[in-house]
Amino acid sequence: MNNDEELEQLERELPVLSCLRRFADGLEEVPWFSHLGEALHPKTRLVADHYLDQLGFPDTDIAILADWDDAAASAETFDWSNPAWEAEELVRSDLTGRALEFLSEEALQLGLSVVADRAGHASKSALLDTAALWDMVDENVHNLSVGGAVQAAYGAGLLLLAAANDPDFDAGGHVFALKFQLFEQGRWPVGVVGSSFNLF
């Protein structure tokens, strides 16, 4: 690819990547981990049910985790090769393929790294404040919860790219939009284990 072609490609990519920057800039405003352990609001339950439907696990029960001990136990025993995790990986792979149809791999990595970095800083800052209120100092659990937040923001970023390139793409009810909404509602969706969706 010569310089003119590279410039043309960059010009095509910049408007799309700007939507990721706007998304990343708003991550400081997300009320990360602000409603952990609380009774489940009806709106949050609807989002969780819809998430499970879209993921392909409609018969899964929502299990509300009461405290950090329950959340830690659930996160530490989570099987990363379980069917729900594999279903999310297939969705992530599909969205990545869609993005690479109109973005270079370098541009995609750059845009998503900005999202991941901002999500990491914003969610960790919020997590430390919340954990201090609970007197929860386990660094491993801190990392697991922040990692979940970063992963959800990354998925939402991929979804934004798919929607930006295809106006007919239904992003609102997408599984990654719904998972991110659970974080936006101050919860930590730890994951599906067996027949339960563990939500803190």
C-alpha positions in Angstrom: 0.0 0.0 0.0 1.5 3.4 -1.0 1.3 6.6 1.0 -1.8 7.9 -0.8 -3.7 4.6 -0.2 -2.6 4.6 3.5 -3.9 8.2 3.9 -7.2 7.3 2.2 -7.6 4.4 4.5 -6.8 6.5 7.6 -9.4 9.1 6.5 -12.0 6.4 6.2 -11.2 5.0 9.7 -11.0 8.2 11.7 -14.7 9.0 11.7 -15.5 5.5 12.8 -12.9 5.6 15.5 -14.2 8.9 16.8 -17.3 7.1 18.1 -15.1 4.9 20.2 -13.3 7.9 21.7 -16.7 9.5 22.6 -17.7 6.3 24.2 -14.4 6.1 26.1 -14.7 9.7 27.3 -18.1 8.8 28.9 -16.8 5.9 30.9 -15.9 8.1 33.8 -19.6 8.8 34.2 -20.7 5.2 34.6 -21.7 4.4 38.2 -19.5 1.4 38.4 -20.2 -1.0 41.3 -22.5 1.5 43.0 -25.4 -0.9 43.7 -23.6 -4.1 44.7 -25.6 -6.4 47.0 -28.8 -4.4 46.8 -32.2 -5.7 46.1 -32.6 -6.1 42.3 -34.5 -3.2 40.7 -37.2 -4.4 38.3 -35.5 -2.6 35.4 -32.2 -4.4 36.2 -34.0 -7.7 36.3 -35.5 -7.1 32.8 -32.0 -6.3 31.5 -30.6 -9.4 33.1 -33.4 -11.6 31.7 -33.0 -10.1 28.3 -29.2 -10.7 28.4 -29.7 -14.3 29.3 -32.3 -14.7 26.4 -29.9 -13.1 23.9 -27.0 -15.2 25.1 -29.0 -18.4 24.6 -29.7 -19.3 28.3 -33.3 -18.3 28.8 -34.0 -20.8 31.6 -31.1 -19.7 33.8 -32.1 -18.3 37.2 -30.7 -15.0 38.4 -28.8 -15.4 41.7 -28.3 -12.2 43.6 -25.0 -12.3 45.5 -25.2 -10.7 48.9 -21.6 -9.7 49.6 -18.0 -9.7 48.4 -17.4 -13.1 49.9 -20.1 -14.6 47.7 -18.9 -12.6 44.7 -15.3 -13.7 45.2 -16.3 -17.3 45.6 -18.3 -17.1 42.4 -15.6 -15.3 40.4 -12.8 -17.6 41.6 -14.7 -20.8 40.7 -16.0 -19.5 37.3 -15.2 -21.9 34.5 -13.8 -19.9 31.6 -14.6 -22.7 29.2 -18.3 -23.0 30.2 -21.0 -22.7 27.6 -22.0 -19.2 28.5 -18.4 -18.0 28.2 -18.0 -19.7 24.9 -21.2 -18.2 23.6 -19.9 -14.7 24.5 -16.6 -15.5 22.7 -18.5 -16.5 19.6 -20.3 -13.1 19.7 -17.0 -11.3 20.3 -15.4 -13.1 17.3 -18.4 -12.2 15.1 -18.2 -8.5 16.0 -14.4 -8.5 15.5 -14.9 -9.9 12.0 -17.4 -7.3 11.2 -15.1 -4.5 12.4 -12.2 -5.8 10.3 -14.3 -5.6 7.2 -13.9 -1.8 7.3 -11.1 -1.1 9.7 -7.4 -2.2 9.7 -6.3 -4.4 12.5 -4.0 -1.7 13.8 -6.9 0.9 13.9 -9.2 -1.6 15.6 -6.6 -2.4 18.3 -5.8 1.3 18.8 -9.5 2.2 19.2 -10.3 -0.6 21.6 -7.1 -0.1 23.6 -8.3 3.4 24.4 -11.7 2.0 25.5 -10.0 -0.7 27.6 -7.6 1.8 29.2 -10.4 4.3 30.1 -12.7 1.6 31.4 -9.9 0.2 33.5 -9.0 3.5 35.1 -12.7 4.5 35.7 -13.9 1.2 37.0 -10.9 0.7 39.3 -11.3 4.1 40.8 -14.9 3.4 41.5 -14.2 -0.1 42.7 -11.6 1.1 45.3 -14.2 3.6 46.7 -16.9 0.9 46.9 -14.5 -1.7 48.3 -13.4 0.6 51.0 -17.0 1.0 52.2 -17.2 -2.8 52.4 -13.7 -3.1 53.9 -12.8 -5.5 51.1 -9.1 -5.5 50.4 -8.6 -8.7 48.4 -6.5 -7.5 45.4 -7.4 -10.6 43.4 -11.1 -9.9 43.7 -10.4 -6.2 42.8 -8.7 -7.4 39.6 -11.5 -9.8 38.7 -14.2 -7.2 39.1 -12.3 -4.5 37.2 -11.4 -7.1 34.5 -15.1 -7.9 34.1 -15.9 -4.2 33.6 -13.1 -3.7 31.1 -14.3 -6.8 29.1 -17.8 -5.4 29.1 -16.7 -2.0 27.8 -14.5 -3.7 25.2 -17.6 -5.7 23.9 -19.7 -2.5 23.9 -17.0 -0.8 21.9 -17.0 -3.6 19.3 -20.8 -3.3 19.2 -20.5 0.5 18.5 -18.3 -0.2 15.6 -20.7 -2.7 14.1 -23.6 -0.2 14.5 -21.5 2.6 13.0 -20.8 0.6 9.9 -24.3 -0.9 9.4 -27.3 1.3 10.1 -29.6 -1.8 10.0 -27.6 -3.5 12.8 -29.7 -3.8 15.9 -27.3 -2.8 18.7 -29.8 -1.9 21.4 -30.9 -5.4 22.2 -27.5 -7.0 21.6 -26.1 -9.3 24.3 -23.0 -7.0 24.8 -25.2 -3.9 25.1 -27.2 -5.6 27.8 -24.2 -6.8 29.7 -22.8 -3.3 29.7 -26.1 -2.0 30.9 -25.8 -4.1 34.0 -22.5 -2.4 34.8 -24.2 1.0 34.0 -26.8 0.1 36.7 -24.0 -0.4 39.2 -23.9 -4.2 39.3 -21.2 -6.8 38.6 -22.5 -9.6 36.4 -20.0 -12.2 37.6 -21.2 -14.9 35.2 -23.3 -17.9 34.4 -22.4 -20.9 36.5 -24.5 -24.1 36.0 -28.1 -23.0 36.0 -27.5 -19.6 37.8 -26.5 -16.2 36.6 -24.5 -14.8 39.5 -25.1 -11.0 39.8 -23.6 -8.9 42.5 
